[in-house]
Amino acid sequence: MANTVAFGEIALVPLPLRQSTFNPSHRPLFSLSFHNTTISSSPKLTALLSFTQSQGFGFASKEQKRTDLVQTSAVRELRGSLLSAQEHRFAIVVARFNDLITKKLLEGALDTFKSYSVREENIDVVWVPGSFEIGVVAQQLGKSQKYQSILCIGAVIKGDTSHYDAVVNATTSGVLSAGLNSGTPCIFGVLTCDTLEQAFNRAGGKSGNKGAEAALTAD
């Protein structure tokens, strides 16, 4: 009879050695029993358990290498091309505050519309006191359903107080809400800059004209 060693509430019960033939369909060559039993410390059992564990780990590594193949349908890519917006009608809402900047942005937008054959009579420019008021007016224009899209132009320059953050947040959410509530696309063309120099760079300077870019989006 083999020597035995107590192993608490868990014991390993060996199966006959003749079942140690390598076969992936076989279960591990030992079983667990949750009773007050004992575990054999015989050399044969030790060798058997060692063999079983190595083969079991081998099976696990093979199983881990299996991956499910996901079939995907061909991806279709849709691209738009606008050569002429002659029959489209647009509205531009422009903030008077920081008009040294906003006028340049407006000029860039008008030049872009002209390059895409938009007629002057199909462009309505609406001036508002500041960027804060842009969203309210844009929403009313959008609800009229007369315009292809509404272009929102303004410039907010950071100062020494938190007023900048309040205006930027209100302007951003206002333009977003205007588009959602009216069903007409409202294009965000408001500069939010730390310095006046940054604003000039984005109003026809070395960083381009963001008004022109917004108009291209509106087309």
Secondary structure, DSSP 8 states (H G I E B T S, - for coil): ---EEE-TT-EEEE--GGGGS--TTS--SEEEE-SS-EEE--HHHHHHHHHHHHHHHHHHHHHHH-----------------S--TT--EEEEEESTTHHHHHHHHHHHHHHHHHTT--GGGEEEEEESSGGGHHHHHHHHHHTT--SEEEEEEEEE--SSTHHHHHHHHHHHHHHHHHHHHSS-EEEEEEEESSHHHHHHTEEETTEEHHHHHHHHH-
